Amino acid sequence: MINREFAIIGENIHATRVFLQKGKRIGLNESGEESVLYKNANGESACLKIPDHFKSTQVYKEGRVKHFMIAIQNGISGTVSEQKAGQEYILAEIRRQERYGSTFLDLNVDEISHRIEVQKKAMEWLVQFYSGVAVIPPSIDSSSIEILQVGLEQYEKCGRPQGNPMINSASLERIEALDFVNRYDAHVIVTAAAIDGMPSNAEQRIDNASEMIEHCLDKDIALGRIHADLLLFPISVDQEFGNHYLDAVRGMRDRFGKEIRITGGLSNVSFGLPMRRLINETFISLAMEAGIDSGIINPVENRIDRVRSLDMTSQRVKIAKDMLLGKDEFCMQFISSYREGILA
């Protein structure tokens, strides 16, 4: 499967995404106001002002900035200048994700507000704006069935200009999301979550995902429209999490052949560790060898062309690989190597 076309679900247009206040992406605009620094769609330096109301939030007080939350809130505001600022910021990311090979772009507004009506307004606005500027189809993403439907309906009203959308996601605890797949002629991510929680090993992942696929087939959803997310968790939490995912990929590929797509949030594996790009790209290579042909990733940071040419015999990659395959207890060899400068 390693040479099959890889489907990328770009993960960045998501209200949970954060920058650290002390990081290089936060600075001052020309008026001396704290802002998110970025390159606009034309490659020019630009700023997204951090509004005063955001500075009263708990996340800001903890030293983090949810930049897409700010951009989307600007978009649904009543102020023309704020709307324009939000649009320009989101457009810049759409162009970056497209340039680096995304197949779909994930749109998620869940953390905009605890109020469902605000979430609906935000999803409607985001999908409408996206439909007018993007090249590739959206992946409508939410933990709420209502918000999924709002996004899909809005995309339909816009005339589906980028083609068939994706639904992220359906699971055993919300099978009703599958009803949208044929209604909106969509692709779908089905997850390996159980009704009562997350899977604890490869076998449970295979069983849960297989049950979801059977539900898809019962609803006449073609295998080619299914992306099975086998749920990858951070290796820093349990050294076997990488193996659980890889073994599940092999089992699903053996069971269903090459028609379905196998995917996952592949950058999850490196959470809490240094040298995240090295870890992610080493793991993506291992996962492609095991049989994945799709990924929920940021292709700007983890480029598939770079993954395909990764030297798996180099010392730094071998150290990362040993950790990812459960051969480095508590990730200590990897962390020691990082501190010694071996992974640089």
C-alpha positions, -999 to 999 in steps of 0.1 A, spaced: 0 0 0 30 24 4 28 35 -32 -9 41 -33 -22 77 -36 -25 90 -1 -56 109 9 -49 138 32 -76 153 55 -60 187 64 -67 192 101 -59 228 107 -91 248 103 -103 239 137 -113 260 166 -91 240 191 -58 249 174 -34 268 197 -3 288 196 17 296 227 17 332 238 54 332 241 59 314 208 72 330 175 37 332 160 25 358 186 38 393 184 27 430 180 11 446 150 20 480 137 -2 496 164 15 477 191 -14 453 197 -8 416 205 -16 396 174 -11 363 156 16 368 129 12 350 96 17 352 58 -15 360 39 -26 343 7 -3 365 -13 27 356 9 28 390 26 33 395 63 0 400 81 -15 401 116 -46 389 132 -53 410 163 -61 391 195 -93 408 207 -97 420 243 -127 396 249 -104 366 241 -79 378 267 -104 372 295 -107 335 286 -91 307 307 -71 294 277 -55 328 272 -47 331 309 -30 297 306 -7 311 280 -24 298 248 -41 315 218 -68 296 199 -62 314 166 -88 298 145 -114 305 172 -105 342 169 -107 341 131 -141 324 131 -155 347 158 -143 376 137 -161 361 107 -195 360 124 -191 394 141 -211 424 129 -180 445 122 -168 446 85 -131 450 95 -132 420 118 -150 399 92 -123 408 67 -96 399 92 -111 365 99 -116 358 62 -80 367 53 -66 345 81 -87 314 71 -81 319 34 -43 319 40 -46 285 57 -68 271 30 -42 281 4 -14 266 25 -32 233 30 -42 231 -7 -6 238 -18 7 210 3 -16 184 -11 -47 181 11 -76 161 -4 -102 174 20 -100 202 46 -115 196 81 -138 223 93 -146 223 131 -162 251 152 -172 231 183 -152 252 208 -164 286 194 -191 286 221 -210 264 245 -242 277 229 -254 255 201 -270 285 182 -236 302 181 -220 270 169 -246 267 141 -240 303 130 -203 297 130 -205 265 109 -229 281 84 -206 311 80 -174 290 77 -189 266 51 -203 295 31 -170 313 31 -151 281 24 -173 272 -6 -166 306 -22 -128 303 -21 -115 268 -17 -105 243 -44 -109 210 -25 -140 196 -7 -146 202 30 -147 176 57 -175 187 80 -164 179 115 -183 180 148 -191 161 179 -227 172 174 -251 156 149 -269 190 147 -237 208 137 -228 181 111 -262 186 95 -260 224 96 -226 222 78 -237 197 52 -270 216 45 -250 249 41 -226 232 17 -256 219 -3 -271 254 -4 -238 267 -18 -241 243 -47 -214 218 -36 -188 237 -57 -158 216 -46 -176 182 -51 -185 155 -26 -179 165 10 -167 143 39 -184 137 72 -161 135 103 -173 113 119 -196 83 126 -191 58 153 -210 31 172 -222 57 197 -237 78 169 -245 56 140 -272 81 129 -244 101 113 -243 75 86 -278 86 75 -262 118 61 -237 99 38 -261 90 10 -283 120 17 -254 144 9 -235 120 -14 -205 122 10 -174 103 21 -173 94 57 -148 88 85 -159 59 107 -141 55 140 -131 24 160 -146 39 192 -169 16 212 -204 26 225 -190 30 260 -154 43 254 -122 39 235 -106 6 224 -78 -8 245 -60 -30 219 -58 -38 182 -85 -65 184 -111 -41 198 -102 -15 171 -107 -41 144 -140 -53 159 -155 -19 164 -144 -5 130 -156 -37 112 -190 -33 129 -192 2 116 -183 -9 81 -211 -35 82 -235 -7 92 -222 13 62 -228 -17 39 -263 -21 53 -270 15 42 -256 9 7 -225 31 14 -198 20 -10 -165 8 5 -146 34 -15 -163 62 4 -153 49 38 -122 61 58 -117 39 89 -101 58 117 -84 32 140 -77 58 167 -41 65 174 -31 76 209 1 92 222 31 69 226 42 90 256 12 76 275 16 39 267 45 24 247 22 -1 231 -2 24 215 18 25 183 17 -13 180 -21 -13 187 -27 10 158 -3 -7 134 -16 -42 142 -52 -29 137 -43 -15 103 -29 -48 92 -60 -66 105 -84 -43 88 -65 -45 55 -65 -83 56 -102 -83 63 -115 -57 38 -88 -56 12 -78 -24 -6 -113 -9 -13 -116 10 20 -94 38 31 -76 35 65 -69 67 83 -62 83 117 -51 114 135 -15 105 129 1 135 147 -15 122 180 13 97 184 39 124 192 19 144 217 39 155 247 73 147 232 100 167 215 110 164 179 74 158 169 80 160 131 106 132 133 82 111 153 52 118 131 70 112 99 86 80 111 53 67 123 35 77 91 61 57 72 55 26 94 17 31 91 19 33 53 39 1 52 12 -15 74 -15 -4 50 -29 31 56 -37 52 26 -52 82 44 -43 105 72 -58 134 93 -27 155 94 -12 189 87 6 184 54 26 216 58 43 201 89 43 164 78 48 162 41 41 129 24 68 133 -2 93 137 27 78 106 44 82 85 13 119 94 11 127 90 48 159 72 54 147 44 78 183 33 84 195 66 98 203 66 135 177 93 144 149 74 126 159 41 142 157 56 176 122 70 169 112 37 153 122 17 184 102 40 206 71 38 183 73 0 182 74 -3 220 111 -11 223 119 20 244 104 19 278 90 52 290 105 67 258 138 72 278 162 64 250 145 88 227 144 116 253 181 110 263 191 111 226 172 143 222 190 159 252 223 148 238 216 163 204 217 130 186 183 136 170 191 171 156 
